Amino acid sequence: MAVLEMKVPSPGESITEVEIATWLVQDGDYVEKDQPIAEVDSDKATLELPAEESGLITLKAEEGDTVAVGQVVCLIDMDAAKPSGGSEPEKEEPKADEKPAEQPKTESPKQGEKPAPAEQPTPATYATGTPSPAAKKILDEKGIDPASVSGTGRDGRITKADATEASVPAMGSVSSTSGSRSVQTKKLSVLRRKLAERLVSVKNETAMLTTFNEVDMSEIFRLRKEFKDEFSAKHGVGLGFMSFFTKAVTRALELFPDVNASIDGDYKTNYDFADISIAVSGPKGLMVPVLRNAENMTFRGVEATIKELSTKVRDGKITVDEMTGGTFTITNGGVFGSMMSTPIINPPQSAILGMHNIIQRPVAVDGKVEIRPMMYVALSYDHRIIDGKESVGFLVAVKEAVENPVEHLMNGDARRALEL
């Protein structure tokens, strides 16, 4: 018998263990080669585990088990014959010479016999619902109204056992609630546990501060209104806000290179490229796919890459390599309605930009009050290597570029920058 031992492959560098999130097959099933048989969670992504050969599968790990890379998780019997398809066997009809099984008969009273009288409920008396002295003491201590307890003693009297078993009603109510009281406890996925660990470590190990500013989105609204249909028709992607903010961030990182850096003990590492992590919400939680060398991307390139990576996140097909190595992160809480927040740094990066929702607000423009689409933006940064001057200057540079994108991001020619 040829049996294949399937081992956990390495999902990426530095990952030593994964968790069996879901088995997509059952023990004893016949599987085809390359058929997905399980979903495994690492600390960075959820990946599918395909069958390496066809055959009968025997599972060697349970859902929720943490297994090391290289550990055997199932066996595949490659010599097993593939079962032929077919419907469930039909129930056999009784043969002609067989008598159907006799049905139990209900006995009727014999002639002359009277049917037994139906059992009559116990009539209520003065004792019904009255607790015994011991039961009354227990109910008083629990704060339970005797009227809410059914007595099982003689004539319906509440016994000591009835009082002991009686449950305490919900606080503030005379009797217990009739609504659902179920509680479910579920182990956090390895991805969520790792995320929690990283967030706590950031709060404990960095000198994190947040600075805020507000951005007038009027010019971006104008450009999108003028070019979005033509842009979409030519490039097959929408002209969103993320491309403007990504380009504004890469420009600001060139002006303030300390924001595009990381710290390792006594050393600081600066990067001459901008790998921008974009926070995307997926079924398994928040993922941060990376735009490589975003400083060289066009508006079309940014929008197309974000669309591709976001689709992979939502479909659970994002790889570890596509989420590794960012130098700066952008997160957009505005899509969920957030007005203002203090985003947490994505280590080992040293800064993160938070975008928020856009609200029509009155603002002073050239001495007059006008209604403008405004957005609050926040920059959280590690004060150990980024000073206030750099952080504030960086956010002001983002604000300048977003409020005047034609000059700062498009070299004065919007059509050419948008490749129209």
C-alpha positions in Angstrom: 0.0 0.0 0.0 1.5 3.3 -1.1 0.8 6.0 1.6 1.8 9.6 1.2 2.5 11.6 4.4 1.4 15.2 3.9 3.5 17.6 5.8 2.8 21.3 6.5 4.8 23.3 3.9 6.5 26.5 5.0 4.2 29.5 4.2 7.0 32.0 4.4 10.2 33.0 6.0 10.3 33.1 9.8 7.1 31.2 10.2 7.6 28.0 12.2 4.1 26.9 13.0 0.5 27.2 11.7 -2.9 26.4 13.0 -5.5 24.1 11.4 -8.3 26.5 10.9 -10.7 24.3 8.9 -10.7 20.9 7.4 -12.4 21.0 4.0 -12.7 17.2 3.9 -13.6 14.5 6.4 -11.6 11.6 7.6 -12.0 8.7 5.1 -12.9 10.9 2.1 -11.4 10.4 -1.3 -9.5 13.5 -2.5 -8.2 14.5 -5.9 -4.7 15.8 -6.4 -4.5 19.6 -5.9 -8.0 19.6 -4.2 -8.0 22.1 -1.3 -8.3 19.9 1.9 -7.7 22.4 4.6 -7.3 26.1 5.5 -4.3 26.9 7.8 -3.7 30.1 9.6 -0.3 31.6 10.1 0.5 34.7 12.0 0.2 36.7 8.8 -2.3 35.0 6.5 -4.8 32.2 5.9 -3.6 29.7 3.2 -5.2 26.7 1.5 -3.5 23.3 1.8 -3.9 21.3 -1.4 -3.8 17.5 -1.6 -0.4 16.4 -3.1 -1.9 13.2 -4.5 -5.2 11.5 -5.1 -6.4 8.9 -2.7 -8.2 8.1 0.6 -7.4 10.6 3.3 -6.7 10.0 7.0 -6.6 13.1 9.2 -3.8 13.3 11.8 -4.7 16.7 13.3 -7.8 18.4 14.6 -9.2 21.8 13.8 -7.6 24.3 16.1 -4.4 22.3 16.6 -1.2 24.2 16.3 1.3 22.2 14.1 4.9 22.9 13.3 6.1 23.4 9.7 7.1 20.0 8.4 4.7 18.1 10.7 2.5 15.3 9.2 -1.1 16.4 9.3 -2.7 13.7 7.1 -2.1 10.5 5.2 -3.2 9.8 1.7 -3.6 6.1 0.5 -2.8 6.4 -3.1 -3.7 2.8 -3.9 -7.3 3.3 -2.7 -9.9 3.0 -5.5 -12.0 6.0 -6.3 -15.6 5.3 -5.2 -18.1 5.3 -7.9 -20.8 7.9 -7.7 -24.4 7.1 -7.1 -27.4 7.9 -5.1 -28.4 6.5 -1.8 -29.6 2.9 -1.9 -33.4 2.7 -2.2 -35.3 1.0 0.5 -36.1 -2.6 -0.4 -39.8 -3.4 -1.1 -41.2 -6.4 0.8 -41.3 -9.5 -1.2 -44.5 -11.0 -2.3 -44.3 -13.9 0.1 -43.3 -11.7 3.0 -45.8 -10.2 5.4 -45.4 -6.6 6.4 -44.3 -6.1 10.0 -47.2 -6.0 12.3 -48.0 -2.8 13.9 -48.4 -2.7 17.7 -52.1 -2.8 18.6 -53.7 -0.5 21.1 -55.5 -2.6 23.7 -59.1 -1.7 24.2 -60.9 -2.5 27.4 -62.5 -5.9 27.5 -66.2 -6.1 27.4 -67.7 -5.3 30.7 -64.6 -3.5 32.0 -64.7 0.2 32.6 -61.8 2.3 31.4 -59.4 3.5 34.1 -60.3 7.1 35.1 -57.9 9.8 34.0 -55.5 11.0 36.6 -56.8 14.2 38.2 -54.5 17.1 39.1 -53.8 17.7 42.7 -56.3 20.3 44.0 -54.8 23.5 45.3 -54.8 23.9 49.1 -53.5 26.3 51.6 -50.2 24.4 51.4 -49.7 24.9 47.7 -46.8 27.2 47.1 -46.1 27.6 50.8 -42.4 27.0 51.7 -41.4 24.9 54.6 -39.5 26.8 57.3 -36.1 25.5 56.0 -37.1 26.3 52.4 -38.3 29.8 53.3 -34.9 30.6 54.9 -33.1 29.4 51.8 -35.4 31.4 49.5 -35.0 34.6 51.6 -31.2 34.2 51.5 -31.3 33.9 47.7 -33.8 36.7 47.3 -36.3 34.5 45.4 -40.1 35.0 45.6 -41.7 31.8 46.6 -44.4 32.4 44.0 -41.8 31.8 41.3 -41.0 28.3 42.6 -43.0 25.1 41.9 -43.4 23.0 45.0 -43.0 19.2 44.8 -44.0 18.4 48.3 -47.3 17.1 49.6 -50.2 19.3 48.3 -47.7 21.4 46.3 -45.7 22.6 49.4 -42.2 24.0 48.6 -39.6 21.7 50.1 -36.0 22.4 51.1 -34.8 20.6 48.0 -37.0 22.8 45.8 -35.6 25.9 47.4 -32.0 24.7 47.0 -32.5 24.0 43.3 -34.3 27.3 42.6 -32.2 29.7 40.5 -31.6 33.3 41.3 -33.6 35.6 39.0 -31.8 38.2 36.8 -30.9 41.4 38.7 -33.7 44.0 38.7 -36.4 41.5 37.8 -38.9 39.5 39.8 -38.5 36.4 37.7 -35.9 35.1 35.4 -35.7 36.4 31.8 -37.2 34.5 28.9 -34.6 35.6 26.4 -31.6 33.7 25.2 -28.8 33.4 27.8 -26.3 31.3 25.7 -22.6 32.0 25.9 -20.1 30.9 23.3 -16.3 30.7 23.9 -14.1 30.3 20.8 -10.4 30.2 20.6 -8.9 33.2 18.7 -7.3 32.4 15.4 -3.5 32.4 15.3 -3.7 35.5 13.1 -5.8 37.3 15.7 -3.6 36.2 18.6 -0.5 37.3 16.8 -2.1 40.7 15.9 -3.1 41.2 19.5 0.5 40.4 20.6 2.0 42.8 18.1 -0.4 45.6 19.1 0.3 45.3 22.8 4.1 45.2 22.1 3.8 48.4 20.1 2.1 50.2 22.9 4.6 48.9 25.4 7.8 49.2 23.4 7.5 52.4 21.4 7.2 56.0 22.3 4.1 56.5 20.1 2.5 59.9 19.6 -0.2 61.1 17.2 -0.4 64.4 15.5 -3.6 65.6 13.6 -4.5 67.9 10.8 -7.5 68.5 8.5 -7.6 68.3 4.7 -9.9 70.1 2.3 -10.9 67.5 -0.3 -12.5 70.0 -2.7 -9.8 69.7 -5.4 -9.8 65.9 -5.4 -13.6 65.9 -5.6 -13.3 68.2 -8.7 -10.7 66.0 -10.4 -12.6 62.8 -9.7 -15.8 64.3 -11.0 -14.1 65.5 -14.2 -12.0 62.5 -15.0 -13.4 59.4 -13.2 -15.6 58.1 -16.0 -12.8 58.5 -18.6 -10.3 57.1 -16.2 -12.5 54.0 -15.5 -13.3 53.4 -19.2 -9.6 53.5 -20.2 -8.0 51.7 -17.3 -10.7 49.4 -16.0 -10.4 50.7 -12.4 -11.9 53.5 -10.5 -10.2 56.7 -9.6 -10.4 56.7 -5.8 -8.9 58.6 -2.9 -6.2 56.1 -2.1 -4.1 56.9 -5.2 -4.0 60.6 -4.3 -3.1 59.8 -0.7 -0.5 57.2 -1.7 1.2 59.6 -4.0 1.0 62.4 -1.4 2.7 60.0 1.2 5.5 59.0 -1.1 6.2 62.6 -1.9 6.2 63.5 1.9 8.5 60.5 2.6 11.1 62.0 0.2 10.9 65.3 2.0 11.1 63.8 5.5 13.1 60.5 5.2 13.2 59.9 8.9 9.5 59.0 8.7 10.5 56.2 6.3 12.7 54.4 8.7 12.8 51.7 11.4 14.6 51.3 14.6 16.5 48.2 15.8 18.0 48.6 19.2 20.7 51.3 18.9 20.4 51.4 15.1 18.2 53.3 12.7 17.5 52.0 9.2 16.5 54.4 6.5 15.0 53.2 3.2 15.5 54.9 -0.2 12.2 53.3 -1.5 8.6 53.5 -0.3 6.9 50.2 0.1 3.5 51.3 1.3 1.3 48.9 3.3 -2.4 49.4 2.7 -4.7 48.2 5.5 -7.5 46.1 4.1 -10.4 44.5 6.1 -11.0 40.9 5.2 -13.0 37.9 6.5 -10.1 36.9 8.7 -9.4 40.4 10.0 -7.2 43.3 9.0 -4.5 42.6 6.4 -1.8 44.9 5.2 -0.7 44.1 1.6 2.2 46.1 0.3 2.6 48.3 -2.8 6.3 47.8 -3.8 8.1 50.9 -4.8 5.0 53.0 -4.7 7.1 56.1 -5.3 7.4 55.0 -9.0 3.8 54.0 -9.5 1.3 56.1 -11.5 -2.2 56.8 -10.4 -3.4 53.9 -12.6 -0.8 51.6 -11.2 -1.7 52.4 -7.6 -5.5 51.9 -8.2 -5.0 48.7 -10.1 -2.6 47.2 -7.6 -4.8 48.1 -4.6 -7.8 46.5 -6.4 -5.8 43.3 -7.1 -4.5 43.0 -3.5 -7.8 43.8 -1.9 -9.6 41.2 -4.0 -7.0 38.6 -2.8 -7.5 39.6 0.8 -11.3 39.2 0.5 -10.9 35.9 -1.3 -8.4 34.6 1.2 -5.7 34.2 -1.5 -3.2 36.8 -0.3 0.3 35.4 0.3 2.7 36.1 3.1 5.2 37.7 0.7 2.6 40.2 -0.5 2.2 41.4 3.1 5.8 41.5 4.2 8.3 44.3 4.1 6.3 47.6 4.1 8.1 50.7 5.2 5.0 52.9 5.9 1.3 52.2 6.4 -1.9 53.9 5.3 -5.2 52.9 7.0 -8.6 54.3 6.0 -11.1 54.2 8.9 -13.3 56.6 7.0 -14.9 53.7 5.0 -16.4 52.6 8.3 -17.5 56.1 9.3 -14.6 57.0 11.7 -14.3 60.7 12.2 -11.0 60.6 14.1 -8.7 58.0 15.6 -5.1 57.3 16.7 -3.9 54.5 14.5 -1.3 52.1 16.0 2.0 51.7 14.3 2.6 48.5 12.2 6.0 47.3 13.5 8.8 47.4 12.5 7.7 50.6 10.8 7.8 53.9 12.6 4.8 55.7 11.4 1.2 55.2 10.1 -1.2 57.6 8.4 -4.9 57.4 9.3 -7.6 58.6 6.9 -11.1 59.3 8.1 -14.6 60.1 6.8 -15.3 63.2 4.7 -17.8 65.6 6.2 -19.3 68.8 4.7 -18.2 71.4 7.2 -18.2 75.2 7.4 -14.6 76.5 7.1 -13.1 80.0 6.7 -11.8 80.6 3.2 -10.3 84.0 2.4 -12.2 85.6 5.2 -15.6 84.0 4.3 -17.4 81.0 5.6 -17.8 78.2 3.0 -19.0 74.6 3.1 -16.2 72.3 2.1 -15.7 68.5 2.2 -13.2 68.1 5.0 -11.3 65.1 6.3 -9.3 64.7 9.5 -6.0 62.9 9.1 -3.7 61.5 11.8 -0.1 60.5 11.9 1.0 58.1 14.6 4.8 57.9 14.9 7.6 56.5 17.1 9.1 59.5 18.9 12.3 57.6 19.5 13.5 58.3 15.9 10.9 60.8 14.6 10.9 64.3 16.2 7.9 66.6 16.3 9.3 68.8 13.5 9.5 65.9 11.1 6.1 64.4 12.1 4.2 67.7 11.8 6.1 68.7 8.6 5.3 65.3 7.1 1.6 65.7 7.7 1.6 69.3 6.4 3.3 68.0 3.2 0.5 65.4 2.8 -2.1 68.1 3.4 -0.5 70.4 0.8 -0.4 67.6 -1.9 -4.0 66.5 -1.3 -5.3 70.1 -1.4 -3.3 71.0 -4.5 -2.7 67.7 -6.3 -2.3 69.1 -9.8 0.8 71.1 -8.7 2.4 68.7 -6.3 1.4 65.3 -7.6 0.7 65.8 -11.4 3.4 68.3 -12.5 0.7 70.7 -13.6 -1.0 68.3 -16.1 -3.8 66.2 -14.7 -4.6 64.4 -18.0 -1.1 63.3 -18.5 -0.7 62.2 -14.9 -3.9 60.1 -15.2 -2.6 58.7 -18.6 -5.7 60.0 -20.5 
